[in-house]
């Protein structure tokens, strides 16, 4: 996928800043692979639209991906699923100000 990760970078920077300023303490974090399993093209296309909107207007940025997945899906015989695999990090912060 071709994601604009600007918001993620700002969020990471904000967390780092509040931890550095001792407003919050990072207590725990876990990193894992997140797999979203979809039964067919319609479910994938719905997920892709919802994933790419995220409060903004949809653009054609991921049309290339939808077309590529559709070609691969159609070319694969038999029972099939579409799996979107991505790393995910969750961090638990404790508020030190309250």
PyMOL commands that set and color helices and strands:
alter all, ss='L'
color gray80, all
select helices_A, chain A and resi 6-20+41-53+60-75
alter helices_A, ss='H'
color red, helices_A
select strands_A, chain A and resi 24-38+82-95
alter strands_A, ss='S'
color yellow, strands_A
deselect
rebuild
show_as cartoon
